[in-house]
Amino acid sequence: MTGGTINISGEVGKISGDIIKKAEIDELKNNLFFELKTTNLNGEENEYQLQMTLTEVIKAADN
């Protein structure tokens, strides 16, 4: 179906904690992709690469 909505349920992965430095975040912004492979009812396979959006979430320190 062309132009339809893709819904992805469940965990698709995430990175959290102090393992990423600011310079690495900037590098990731345009380099995260999700690969989607489909097979239609006729057995025809398609492969798509969708660029992901990086969202930085900052948690305030506990007092």
Residue, then its C-alpha position, 0 to 999 in steps of 0.5 A: m500500500t503506497g502512502g499508508t501509515i506504518n505502525i511499529s509496536g513493541e521495543v525498537g531499541k534505545i540507547s540511554g545512560d552516560i555512554i554517549k558523549k555530546a560529539e557522538i550525539d551530533e554524529l548520530k543525528n543524521n546517521l540512524f536508520f531503521e531497515l524494513k523488509t516486506t514480502n507481499l502476497n505474491g512473494e515479492e520482497n522489498e527493503y526500505q531504509l527509514q531515517m530515524t529522528l534522534t530525541e535527547v531526553i535529559k533527566a534532572a538530577d535528584n535532590 
